[in-house]
Amino acid sequence: MPPAVKSQNLSIMMTDIQGYSAAVAEASREEVISLIRRHNKLMRPVIEFYRGTIVKSIGDAFLCTFPSSTDAVICAIIIQLLLKEYNQRMVDKTHNLNLRIVINSGDVTLEQGDIFGTAVNVTSRMEGLDCFPGGSIGISESTHLLMDRTEIVAEKIGPKTLKGVPDPVVVYQVPLEKQKLNKLPVQLLTLVEKVINSKDLDSESSAANAKLNEWAQSVGSFLKQTNWGDNINKASKQIGNIQQSLAKTFGQKTVLEKKHQLNDASVAKRFKSGLIDIIILISISMAMRGLWWPTQRIVYGPTTISSYSEVKGDKSNWSTEYPDGKPVITRNPGLTEWLIDMNIHYPFLLYWFYFAIFWKFRQASPGQIACGNAVIEDDGNTKLSLVLVFKRSALYIISTLSIVGNLAVFFGEKRTLHDKMCATRVVE
């Protein structure tokens, strides 16, 4: 009994090099082989990272399948960005790779390592459309409907009649310049340089294979950090939400502006306002960490590597550590990077300025504004000096961290350490 025919809903990607036939006609056999090998070695690691399966490779063309439409389109964007940088750095422009990528999604039949079906035919016919020249990405409406349209920008071209396909197919283009990720970070620019300058990359020697493996690992390492784009977007949104919240709070009237009769604030209100400030500061700190993680790697490079062969230039900045008994190669940061990192992970300066600035200009922190509290001097003066607010802010942080300074409100004069030392009080 013959085995059952398997079918699956997949996204099919087809690629080909524009002008390949003309280039082959004028080039030597060695030049053609070199072109194809560089094409394959630039693309394969990216396709494999995004869970793509290369069904077949015919000369300058790839036929790939992806379980996710979003992954297929993102993969195409990364490939085109790689090739764009590659072409800009090539001295001999006859070796440029102007790749056309088209993607369609639908049901396909899988049999003996090959794929068949109308979805494959549609993809193949899309490849011949004039609206998709070299360097472009074209997708069908089925792919457009399945992909994450909040992450990828696509522009509708319209219905196209394809040979052998009974109904017109609506197609879209994916413009590189309008994507969230429209430029390669420094790490991948360096990797592209490595591919261009590797003299033995065109051969099948062990040295060439070693360089290919290094390239694949490096690309994979970068792509694992592609969430840097998402992290930056998420952190930016989080910071934006916090800024809006703070702006709204900052615009509210304080208790000093609302009434003339002021009393010492209750312990309950002081505790509640402190809790609100802590939540705000933790949110800001988390947003800063989320933004710093990818930014540090983009600006300063990776913090750890698996081998000293990955080091570009001076190796003295790298050292081997054994945190769990296993060797880990880490980079020693410079003074500027170390200072930023310290303030991101231990944001005492942020906390210090946060309270000082609000007390100076509003006589109340956001938490105190929300709870109807404010800070004044013992003599009733509401205009706090710059020296006083920074002194009180530092002592307030110490009191909060030590707990003892705040517990003093329950004993003796019933005043916190920072209020007693700064001759201030919290009113409502």
N, C-alpha and C positions, 0 to 999 in steps of 0.2 A: 504494500500500500504506500503510495507516495506521501512524503511529509506534507503537513498542512502548510498552505501559503501564509506567510506572516505579513501583516500590514500594520503600519504605525503612522501616527500623525507627527510629522517632523518639519523643521524648517530646512530648506535645501539652499545651499550657497554654491554659486558657480563663479569662477574667476577666470579672467584671461587677460593677457598683456596686449594692449592696443598697439597695433603696428608690428606685431610679432612676426607675421609672415614676411613683411618687407625687410625687417631686420635680419631674418634668417637667410633671405636670398642674397644679402650683401655681406654676410659675416662668414668667418671660417668656422669649421666644426668645433674647434676649441672655444671660440668666443660664444657660440650658441650654448654649448654645455655649461660654460662659466655663468652665462646669464640665467639659465634654468636653475643651476645649483644655488645661486645667490637668492633667487626668487623663492625657492623652496625653503632655504634655511632661515630666511627672514620671517616667513609666514607660519611654518609648522608649529613652533612653540606657542604662538598666540592662539591658533586654532585648537590645539590640544588643551590649552589652559581653560578655554571656554567650553569644554566638553564636546568639542566638535570631532566628528569621525571623518577622516579623509577616505572616501569610498574609492576614488580613482584619481590618478594624476596623469594627464595626457599632454606631454609637451609643456606648454605654458599655462595649462588650465588645471584647476582643481575642481572636483565635485565633492562637496562636504555636506554632512547632515548635522543638525543640532536639535537636541530635545527642547530647547527654549528659543523662542523667536527673539526675545530681548538679548540673550547671550549672543545669538547669531549676528544681530545688528551691531552690538557693542564690539564684537570681535572684528567686524568689517571696519568700524571706525578706527580702532587701534592699528589695524593693518595699514590703512590708508595714511594715518599719521606717521607711521614708521617709514613707509615708502616715500612720503613727501619729504621727510628729512634726509632720507637716503639719496634721493634725486638731487636735492639742493647741494649735497656735499660731494657728489660725483664730479670729478674734473672732466672725464670723458662722458659727455652727455649721450653718446650712442649706447651707453650701458644703463641709461635710465629705465626704470620700471614703471610704466603708466598702466596701472592695473584697473580693470573694470570689475566691479563686484555686484552681482544681482542675487536677491534672496526672495524666495517664494515659500509659502507654507501650505501643507496639505497632506492628504493621505497617500502613502507610498507603499509599494510592495517590496519586501526584503527577501532576496533569494541568492544564495551562494555568493555572498559578499558584494552584491550589486543591488541597485534600487531601480524600480520601474514605476510607471504611473503617470497620470495626467499632470500631477504637480511637478514632476521632473521635466516633462515636456514644456510646460509653461515657463519654468525657470530657464531652460535652454533657449527658448524663443526670446525671452526678455533680454538675453545677453546681446542680441543683434539689434536692439533698438538704438536709434541715433541719439535719443535723449540721455543715454548713459555712456558718455565718452570715457576715455582712460582717466583714472583718478577719481571717478565718481562711485556712488553707491546707489543702487536702485532696488526698491522693494515693491512687492505686490500689495494689494489691499488686504489680503488674508494675513500677511505678515504684520501689516500696520495695525490691524485690529487686535492681533494677539500680543504684540509687544507692549512694554510699559511706556505709554506715550507721555508720561510726566517726566521721564528720564531722557527720552530721545526726541529730537526735533525732526519732523519729516514734512516735506512740502508736496502737496498733491499736484501731479502733472495732468492726470486725467485718463480716460479709457484709451487703450491701444489695441488694435487688431493684430493678433499674432498668427502666423502661418500654422495651419493644422489645429488651431484652437477655435472651436465654434463661436464662443461668445467673447466680446471685448474684455480685456483685463485692465482694471484701474491700477495705475502705477504711481509711485511716489519717489522722490529723490530725498537723500539724507545729506544735507549740506554740512560739511565738516566745520565751517566757520561759525555755525550757530549752535554747536553742541556745547554742553558743560565742559567736556574735556576736548578742547580744540587745539591744544599745543602739548608737545611732549616735554615732561620734566627733564631735568639735567641728567638723571641716571640713564634714561633711554637714549638721549642724544649721544652720550658717551658710548653706549652699546652699539649704536648705529655706526659711529666712527670706527669701532673695533671691527665690524663686519667689512667696512670699506677698505680698511688698511691691512687686513689680514691677507698676506700674500699667498698663504697655503690653504685658504678657505675654499678655493675652487677645486682642490684635489680631493681624493678619497683616502689620503694617508691617515695614519694614526694621529698625527699632529693636527690635521684638519678636523678629524672627528672629535678630538679633545676640545678644540676651539668651538665646535658646534655644540658640544655638551655644555660648555661654559656659557655660551650664548643662550641656550635654552633655559638653563638654570637661572641666569640673570634676568631674563625676560619673565620667567615664572615668579621670581622673587619680587620683581616690580609689580606685576599684575596682582599679586596678593595684596599689594598696597594700593590697588586702584580704588579701594574704598576711601583713599585719601580724598578723592573728590566728593564722595558721599559724606565723609566725616566733616569736611570743610563746610559743605552745604548745611548739614544738620547742626553743626556748631554755630554757623552764622545765623541760622534760623533761631536757635536757642538764645544766642546773644541778642538777636533782634527782639525776641519776645520779652527778654529781661529788660532791654532798653526801653521798650514801650511801657512795660509795667512800672519801671522806675520813673519814666517821664510823667506817667499818669499820677503816680504817688507824689513826685516832686512838685507837681502843679497844684496839689491839694493845699488848702489852708491849714496851717498848724494851729495848735491850741492857743498859741500866743496871739494869733491874728483873729481868733474866734471870740475870746472872752477876756475880761479884765481880772476877774476873781480867780486866782490860781491857788491850788492846794498841792501838797506833796503827793506824788503819784503812788497808788497802791502797789503792793508787791506783786499782785496778780497781773496788773497791767504792765509792769516793768518786765516781768517774766515773759509775757506774751509778746511784747515788742522785741525783746532780745531773741526769741525763737524765730520771729519773722525775719529779722536781720540775718540770723544764722542760715536759714533756708535760702535766702537771696544770695548770700556769699557762697554757699556750697554750690548753688546752681551756676553762678559765674565761674567758680573754680573748675567745675566739671566741663563747662563749655570751653574754657581756656585750655584744659588738658586735651580735649577732643580736637581742638584746632592745632595745638602744638605738636602732637604726635606726627601727623603727616607733614606739617610745615618743617619740622626739624630735619626729616629725611630728605625733603626736597631741597632745602637750602644748604644743609651741612653734609648730606649723604647718610648712608646706613650707619647704624650704631654698632651692629655686629655683622660679622661675615663668617663663612664656613672655612675659608682657606685664604692664606696670605697672597695667593695668586690673583685674588680679586682686587687687591690694593693697587690704586693708581698713584704713582709717585712715592713720596716718603713713607716708609713703613714704620718709622719711629713713633708715629702717633697711635700705633696699634699695639695692644698687649694681650697676652693669653691669660685668662683667668680660669679657675676651676671651682665654680660655685657648687656643683653637685658631684664633684669628682671627675667631671668630664670637661675637656678643654673647650673654652669659648673665646673667640677672638673679638675683642671689643675696641672701639675707637676712643681715645682720650680726647675729650672735648676741649676747645679753646676757652679762654676766659669769658668771652662774650656769650658763647653758647652755654657755658656752665652757669653763668649768672642768670640767664633767662630760664634755664631748666630748674634751677633752685627756686626761683620766684614762682614758677608754675606749680611745682610740687609742694612748696612751703610758702604759700602766698600771704605771708605776714604783712608785707608792704601794701598789698592790695587792701587787706583789712584795715590797716592803719590809716591809709588815705581815705577809704570809704567813709569811716565814721568822722574823721577830721573835717573833710570837705562838707559833708551834710550838716555837721554841727556849726561850722563856720557860716554857711550861707542860709541855712534854714533853722538852725538851733534844734534840729531833731533829725534822727536817722529815719529812713523809710519805714522801719518797724514802729518807731515812735510816732511818726505822722499818722500811720494807720490806726494806732491805738489811742491817739489823742494826747500824747506826751510831748514834752519838750525839755530842753536843758537850759537853765539860767544860773547866774552866779548867786551866791548866798545873799548878796546885797540887793538882789532884784534886777541887776543889769542883764539885759537880754542880748547884747551885742558881745559875743565871745571873741577874744583876741585869737590870732593865728597860733601864737605860742601855746595858749591855753587849750585849744581844741586838739592840737597834736599831742600835748602832754596827757590830756584826759583820754584820748584815743588809745595811746600806748598803755596807760594804766588800766583802762577798761579791758583790753585784750588780755593783759596779765591776770587781772581779777577773774575774768571769765575762765581762762585756762586753769588757773589754780583753784577755782571754786571758792576758796577761803575768802577772797576779797569780796565776793558777792554775798556770801553767807553772813557777813558782818551786819547786813541790814536787819537781821533778827536779834541782834544783841546791842547792849550799851546804848550809844547814841542812835542806833538803827540807821546807820549810814554806810554805804559801800566804801571800800578802800579808795576808789578813784574819786568819788565825790568829796570825801574827807580831805584828800591830799590836794584837790584842785579847788576847794571851796565852791563847789557847785551843788546843785540839787535838781532832781527830775520832778517836774510838776505836771498837773493835769487840770 
